[in-house]
Amino acid sequence: MQTHRLVKTDELHVDGQAYPVSYFETETVRGTLRYSSEVLLGPADHVILDGNSVTALELKVARLVPATIYSRLLATRAA
């Protein structure tokens, strides 16, 4: 059985807007550790990413979440 544990909370700032980020540690059934993050973009809009370490995951969040936000803004303008 996998266990999830909150290991860190943070905020990602994009264009003056703060987005809460939660980082979790998961022990897999094989006993290895994996990490995931949940970024809250809106009340029903979450982005979940995973990685091998919190540091690698922080870099992934910093790179991918702004791109996700900007692409969604572009999509709403085109609609």
Secondary structure, DSSP 8 states (H G I E B T S, - for coil): --EEEEEEEEEEEETTEEEEEEEEEEE-TTS-EEEEEEEEEETTEEEEEEESSHHHHHHHHHHHHHHHHHHHHHHHHH-
